[in-house]
Each structure stands twice: as C-alpha cells, then as structure tokens.
Amino acid sequence: MAKICFSLLFTFCSFAVFAQKFKVAGKVLDEKGVPLIGASVIEKGTNNGAITDGNGIYKLMVGYTNATLIVTYVGYNKIEREIDGKGTQNFTLEDATLLNQVTVVGSRSLNRSSADTPSPVDVIDIREITTKQGQLDVNQLLQFAVPSFNSNRQTGSDGADHVDPASLRGLGPDQTLVLINGKRRHQSSLVNLFGSRGRGNTGTDLNAIPAAAIERIEILRDGAAAQYGSDAIAGVINIVLKENVNQLTVNANSGIYLAKYRNDSKTFDGLNYSVNANYGLAIAKKGFVNITADYNSRAHTNRAYTHPEEELVRRQYGDPKMQNGSLYFNAMVPVLKGVQIYSFGGINKRKGDAYAWTRFKNDDRNIPSVYPDGFDPVIASTIDDRSVTGGVRGVWKQWDIDLSNTYGFNKFHFFVNNSLNRSLGPLSPTSFDAGGFQLGQNVSNLNISRFYKTIFQGLNIAFGAEYRTERYKIFEGDRPSYYNYDPKFESGSQGFPGFSPANVINKGRSNMGAYVDVEADLTKNLLIDIAGRFENYSDFGSTINGKVGARYKISNLLALRGSVSTGFRAPSLAQKYFNSTFTNFVNGKAVEVLLANNDSEVAKTLGIPQLKQETSENASIGVTVRPASGFSLTVDGYYVKVKDRVVLTGQFEDTDREIGSLLKSLNVSQAQFFTNALSSTTTYGIDIIAAHSGNLGAGKLNTTLAANLNYMELGDVNTSPKLAGKEDTYFNKRERRFVLASAPPSKVNLTFDYTVEKLSFMLRGVRFGQIKLVNWNYGEVKNVTTGVKYSESEYTDIYKPKVQVDLTVNYEFTKNISVSLGGSNLLNAYPDLHTPSLTESGGAWDPVQMGSNGAFFFTRLGFKF
C-alpha cells in the first residue's frame, strides 16, 4: 500500500509540473504607501505562496483565474481577496487592532500566522474535513487527520466507553491543554481506569463540542506550560468557534458498519446518523451571534469473536450505544469605539449504554430464576456538560486588554441495567442508580498586550494573570447498587457496583497564575520568543516555568525553528480523591478490586505516599522548506521528559502479608492506587509533513504526506520503603505496556484530494505502527497445559502494523446543495486477533490502532442558504 501511495504521489506531482497556471503579481503596502518586505501571499486552500521582496513586490502562479489570495504581515490585518481573472493584485494592509485580530495558538502577537511561529502549529479546517471524512465526532475526525493525535473508542472500560480519551505525541490525556477561542476548557470528571489509552488519567471531552460549531482547530505540538498553563506539557488544542453571519448551514449524515466477527448472522450494525444546523445573525456594526444545534445517534456494534478452540467469554463486545445532543453559541457585540463584549459556550447532554462482561447461566454470580440464560449487564450513563464564557476586550492607549470569566461543569451519572445484586438473591432489582461524580471549574482571566512596530522589526509584549477554582464531588448511588445483604456473595450491582457513602467526597482547590511573554522580530529573519509563568496551587505549592523559542529565516525557501521549555502538572482532583470498588476480569474470572485514594487506611497501611506534581522538560527543533511553488516540507523533532509520572499501580492481592487481612475485611480481592510510580518517562519523536498543490488536467490536486514517529522510554519504579522489593506489583510489566501503548510508534497519513469543477475525490491511507500489550498470562506462574512457566511470547499480545484506506466522493449540485458518499476502512482491516479471556477488554483485540469495527460506509447531505 505504501509503495503504491508514494508512486501515485510522484506521478501526480510530475503531472502538476506541466499543468497550466495563471500568473498574478503586485505590491503589498502599508497605509502610508511604504512597501512591506517579507509579507506572505498564499493561494487559499493550498500551500502555494510567495514572499514580497525589498520593494514589496510579489509574483505567484495560481491554479485558477478565480483563485483567492490571503495576504498577511505581522502587526497588520489579514486581507483575503478573489482575483477574478485579474493578473495585477495590489494590497494595502491596515494596522492590526483588537477588533480584527487573528488568533493563532503558540503566539500572543495579534496577527502572527501559523507559518511564522517558532513552534509547529497544525491548523485544521473543520468544514473541509467534515465534508470529506466519514467520522462524525471531533475525536475521530482528528484521529485520522493529525498523526500526532491519538484517540480510540474503548469497550468494556466502564466510563471510558462513554468518553473517548485522547492524547498528543503519546503523552497522557491530562498533559494536553484544551482551549476554546483561547480560553481554558474544563476537563471531564471521569478518570480512566481501563483500556489501552489514558489509563489513570483524566482528560477533556472533545466530543462534547459539536464539529458543526467549529471554524478551525489549532494544534500546538510543543510544550507550552509557560505560555498557557502549567499542564500544557504535550501541547495545546485551541478550538475556534464559527463567527459567520447571514448563512444557514444544515448537514445530515448517516453511516453503518460491515459486521465482520459478530457471533451471529448480521451483516451490518452500528448505524450512525446525525443532523446539525448552524446560523449566524449580524448584530450592530461587525457584531454577531452564531448558533449551532447538533444531534448524533450511534447504535451498538458487536464484535464478540473468539477462537474456535476457546469458550466465548463475552456475548457483547463493541461500541456502546450513544445519543449526543449539543447547543452552542458564539457572540460578540461592539459597545464603544475600540471596545467589544463577547460570550460563547454551550450545553451537551449524552446518554450511553455500554455492555459489561457476560454472566453466563452457570456463573456463580447469576441467579437462574432471574436470568435463565445468564445476562449481559449494561452500564448506562447520563453525562451533562456545560460551559459559558463572558468577557470584554478593547484598546486603551494602544494596549489590547481582554478580561474574561469562564465557568465549566461536567457531571457523569451511572446507571446499571439488566443486572442484579447477587447478595439480595431473587428479590434483587435488575436496574440500579449507581451514583457518579462531577467537576466544576471557574477561571477568571486577564490578558494585556501591545505591538511596537518601530522596535526592532516588531516587538510584542504580553502579560496577564489567571485565577482558577475547581471542585470535585462523588455522589452515592441507591442502596441496592452498593450494599452487601449476604456476606457469602459479592455486593452491589454487577457490571458496575454503585458508589457507597464511604466513597462520597467533596473537595476543592484554587490556583493563581501570572505570565509574561515577549516576542520580537530582532531582524527581518530572526524571531525570538521568551515566556515565563508563575503558578501557585493551594494544595501543591508554587512553580515557575519558562520557554525560549526562535525562528530563523535563512531564505524565502528555508527556515529553522526550535524551542526549550519546562512544565508542571498538578495531579487532578479525580486522581487525588477518586475511590471505588469495581469488578475486574482476570483470565475471564470476576475479581473485586478496591481503588483507594491516598488518604485511605489501605494506602497508609502500605505506605503509599501522597501524590506530588509532575515536572517536565521539553525541547524541539525543526525546519520548514518551500523548495518549489506549491510544495512545502516541515520536519520537527521533539524531546519530552516527564518526571514523577502519575499512574495507576498494579493490584495488590488479599494474600499480601501487609494488607491481605484488611482487604478481606473489606470483601475485596485486590487493591490499587494512584501514585507517582514512574521516576520518569522520556519521549523522543519526529513529525514530518510534506504538502503539494498543483493542477492536474482540468482540476486541482492537493497531496499531503504526514507522519509521526514516536519512541518512549520508562524510568525506574518509585516505591515507598515499605514496598521495597514489590516493584513488580507496584508497577509491573503489564502496566508499563499500557503507558507505552498511548500512541503507536509510527502513524503515517497519505492523502490525495482532487477537485474538478463540482466534483471532488479524497483518497487516504493511514498506517498505524505496531503495538505490544501484556495479557493476563503475565500474572500466572505456569501454563496449565504444559506445566512450564509462561514465556514472554505467551503473555505478549502483538498488534502488527495495519493500514486503513478511506475514499470519499463529493458533488456540489449547486452552491447550496452538496452530497458526499464514501467509506472508511474500505479494506475492512482489523487489529490482530488474540485470546479474549486474556485481553484487558475481553474482546479478541484491545482498543488499539484503527479500532475494531471494520469498514464503515456513509453518506452526507449538505445545505447552505
């Protein structure tokens, strides 16, 4: 597949060299008629561009006579203009003011483009990728569009079935900061306990934000703790909401999976459909309110496959059923000259049904009189997510001032259906309210900046402060969901035992931060950025982080960039205080596990230390090259070292000499904890993006090759003195493999996007590198068949490299109506099969690589009025 794709890339680029183009030339001046040297002129929708010379003159070959040019220069407003068949195009740029700024994450300068920053920034046009991809939610859209971004749907993973964990560059979900319109977004209240990604981490629920409300997503692939907040270790994702007015956009999508590996005769399953509408209304002069409504429904898939020689361990294994509804808005109103008030936010409500492990009819946990054929417990959820930001910004004596407040809230409420409490016997209810948890966050933020055009070649000074409060709660379920009515049997609702009064907590903390950021174009070719940030947590004390970045333009065709920085992440409130008793399955057998927080009696008995902060060191260096018109190449290498990494420990058993009797008294077989178990994780990687735009025949071909290569090393295990010698339990090889599986060691995306008049085609291949996980055989001493101690090959599940191929065809009937037809994973690729009773999830594969649902066929109708 890779050889074919590269051959096509070479062929298409060769054709493009001979394609006819249209010549455009002109000048770029400021308001006084002074030439702007080094201004950027780019053909919209391509990477084809030019830079003005010493007289402000540019020359450019574009693909069409109606091409649109985008002109930018630091400190000036952007101009976007269709050339309308005219070969001479002159531009006059005005001074940038706050009311016309272009925000790009990674720089606090008002009009710095993503190509000019000292750190790599991906800018994803959501309208483009939603038109040409089958994925419907933000996580899956980015999973197949950005190689350094990874998100997999989990199954059999309790709450993680309902909130997809996501990460950048293989680091934890909680080590990436998410912003909306440049303002901090709250995290989910969920802490991930199972699955191959995000284990032991909290993260931000990107799927709570409808893709239809988003104009673009900016991804800063670099440590940015000094710029945006101490937890931005892996990078920053900035979601920019739509501002367009006087246009109604409506989209209807549907799709279904080809049902391979089901344990019945169904051919298709997992019906997905969604409908969304977006409309913007103009208010006063340059004011607006933009509103989006979105509804998405997803049915169960079932891939409960097992090997012929092994008994089935789950009758249901696959995507959970999900209903997701959102209402979002983005608004701005000018109130005085140079002053505007703004607000944005929204609500999201999600209901999910996920299958837990099967209790077969002869299972000790089943009551045949209630379930003659056994039962498949359903973990249901109701997730409420809401946020709102309000602020005022303006210009005072050439200083741009932005004052805002953001409140965010996430509540996760569990219900368990088709289940029973075995200790209640035949009188047990079959549905339970299992309780849940919630997180509230309030952020007050002040940003002040000023751009000096006459100092050096441009100097931007920014500083500000932020005050954040957070509150985390666990609330109990109904009594039958957790209570033990007969000590001879396990307590609580099966599938997910409810939270008891002993689990209930209500904890908060506050954080104060202040930053300064100086960005200077020392010469026309050299940009330097220096940032520093002070933060104080009420529960973890103070930290100071810094960053130095630089970009040097060797010529209009070649530039170097790099940065070094430090970071700091305080453990989330969920990691500090979450506690629960849940059911795990080891070799297909149910085991009751206590997850105790660090203040518990069990943790103190074992000498588990209090959690402390993670610290990081980041470095990156890269090169950007434009060797020919329409072709660009960026290569960025990176290094991230995180010390005292917070993870989940392995599980201590009730046979342990120190706490065995205590665990038995609590009616649990195993216990685990959150702790700074790893002395460090060190990640080395490289991002490569090559893009080419050119004419091919009667149309235009855009070709992109994007790759992420990633390697992680794990440090020593940090144990307490009381646990010396128990490192293999504290953080064993199995748990280490889960950390390493946060991202495949390589992910390559090759995309061909061809447009001819009203018809467009998108062909994409995504190659996922090999993943290794350790299965449940690792904990066993001997193979029951041979009597010989297990070898590494018997407890390592290897998921070999796989390629997913996608194809989409889009046709615009008119400017107002379009239709897309296509398929994702057309070759029906799956991860390698393994023994279900030995995997973490109970399926024939863990949630790795491209997922485990197979081919997906979809259609999309789009309307604009």
ZISULQUI-V843267 format. One record per backbone hydrogen bond with DSSP energy under -1.0 kcal/mol. NH is the residue of the N-H (numbers start at 1). CO is the residue of the C=O. Records with the same first field share a line. If there is no record, write none. Layout:
# ZISULQUI-V843267
NH: CO ; CO
This chain:
# ZISULQUI-V843267
5: 1
6: 2
7: 3
8: 4
9: 5
10: 6
11: 7
12: 8
13: 9
14: 10
15: 11
16: 12
17: 13
18: 15
22: 62
24: 60
25: 87
26: 58
28: 56
29: 91
30: 34
33: 30
36: 28
38: 52
40: 72
41: 50
42: 70
43: 48
44: 68
46: 43
50: 41
52: 39
53: 57
56: 53
58: 26
60: 24
62: 22
67: 64
69: 81
70: 42
71: 79
72: 40
76: 73
77: 94
79: 71
81: 69
83: 67
85: 65
86: 83
89: 25
91: 27
93: 29
96: 75
100: 97
101: 98
102: 110
107: 104
112: 109
116: 113
122: 219
124: 217
129: 125
130: 126
131: 127
132: 128
141: 137
142: 138
143: 139
144: 140
146: 142
149: 146
150: 167
160: 157
161: 158
162: 159
167: 150
169: 148
171: 168
175: 172
177: 235
179: 237
180: 183
181: 239
183: 180
185: 178
188: 203
192: 201
200: 192
201: 198
206: 204
208: 205
209: 206
213: 210
214: 211
215: 240
216: 240
217: 124
218: 238
219: 122
220: 236
221: 120
222: 220
224: 232
228: 224
232: 229
233: 231
234: 175
236: 220
237: 177
238: 218
239: 179
240: 216
242: 213
246: 280
249: 278
250: 863
251: 276
252: 861
253: 274
254: 859
255: 272
256: 857
257: 269
258: 855
259: 267
260: 258
269: 257
270: 300
272: 255
273: 297
274: 253
275: 295
276: 251
277: 293
278: 249
279: 291
281: 289
283: 287
287: 283
288: 332
289: 281
290: 330
291: 279
292: 328
293: 277
294: 326
295: 275
296: 324
297: 273
298: 322
299: 271
301: 319
303: 317
305: 303
310: 307
321: 353
322: 298
323: 351
324: 296
325: 349
326: 294
327: 347
328: 292
329: 345
330: 290
331: 343
332: 288
333: 341
335: 339
336: 339
339: 336
340: 393
341: 333
342: 391
343: 331
344: 389
345: 329
346: 387
347: 327
348: 385
349: 325
350: 383
351: 323
352: 381
353: 321
354: 379
356: 377
359: 375
363: 360
366: 363
370: 367
371: 367
374: 371
375: 359
378: 417
379: 354
380: 415
381: 352
382: 413
383: 350
384: 411
385: 348
386: 409
387: 346
388: 407
389: 344
390: 405
391: 342
392: 403
393: 340
394: 401
395: 338
396: 399
399: 396
400: 449
401: 394
402: 447
403: 392
404: 445
405: 390
406: 443
407: 388
408: 441
409: 386
410: 439
411: 384
412: 437
413: 382
414: 435
415: 380
416: 432
417: 378
419: 430
424: 421
425: 422
428: 425
432: 416
434: 414
436: 475
437: 412
438: 473
439: 410
440: 471
441: 408
442: 469
443: 406
444: 467
445: 404
446: 465
447: 402
448: 463
449: 400
450: 461
452: 459
457: 521
458: 455
459: 452
460: 519
461: 450
462: 517
463: 448
464: 515
465: 446
466: 513
467: 444
468: 511
469: 442
470: 509
471: 440
472: 507
473: 438
474: 505
475: 436
477: 499
478: 433
481: 478
482: 479
483: 479
489: 486
492: 483
493: 481
494: 420
498: 481
499: 434
503: 500
507: 472
509: 470
511: 468
512: 536
513: 466
514: 534
515: 464
516: 532
517: 462
518: 530
519: 460
520: 528
521: 458
522: 520 ; 526
523: 526
527: 551
528: 520
529: 549
530: 518
531: 547
532: 516
533: 545
534: 514
535: 543
536: 512
537: 541
538: 510
541: 537
543: 535
545: 533
547: 531
548: 564
549: 529
550: 562
551: 527
552: 560
553: 525
554: 558
555: 558
559: 624
560: 552
561: 622
562: 550
563: 620
564: 548
565: 618
566: 546
567: 616
568: 230
569: 614
576: 572
577: 573
578: 574
580: 595
582: 593
584: 591
586: 589
589: 586
591: 584
593: 582
594: 670
595: 580
596: 672
600: 597
604: 600
605: 601
606: 602
608: 603
614: 569
615: 643
616: 567
617: 641
618: 565
619: 639
620: 563
621: 637
622: 561
623: 635
624: 559
625: 633
626: 557
631: 628
632: 691
633: 625
634: 689
635: 623
636: 687
637: 621
638: 685
639: 619
640: 683
641: 617
642: 681
643: 615
644: 679
645: 678
647: 675
649: 673
650: 730
652: 671
654: 669
656: 653
660: 656
663: 659
664: 660
665: 661
666: 662
667: 664
668: 663
669: 592
670: 592
671: 652
672: 594
675: 647
677: 675
678: 645
679: 716
681: 642
682: 713
683: 640
684: 711
685: 638
686: 709
687: 636
688: 707
689: 634
690: 705
691: 632
692: 703
693: 630
694: 701
696: 699
699: 696
700: 755
701: 694
702: 753
703: 692
704: 751
705: 690
706: 749
707: 688
708: 747
709: 686
710: 745
711: 684
713: 682
715: 680
718: 677
723: 720
724: 721
726: 723
729: 726
730: 726
731: 727
736: 732
737: 733
738: 734
739: 735
740: 736
741: 737
742: 739
747: 708
748: 767
749: 706
750: 765
751: 704
752: 763
753: 702
754: 761
755: 700
756: 759
759: 756
760: 810
761: 754
762: 808
763: 752
764: 806
765: 750
766: 804
767: 748
768: 802
769: 746
771: 799
773: 797
775: 795
776: 838
778: 775
779: 776
780: 777
783: 788
787: 783
794: 791
797: 773
799: 771
802: 768
804: 766
806: 764
807: 823
808: 762
809: 821
810: 760
811: 819
812: 758
813: 817
814: 817
818: 862
819: 811
820: 860
821: 809
822: 858
823: 807
824: 856
826: 805
828: 825
834: 844
838: 835
848: 846
851: 848
856: 824
857: 256
858: 822
859: 254
860: 820
861: 252
862: 818
863: 250
864: 816
865: 248
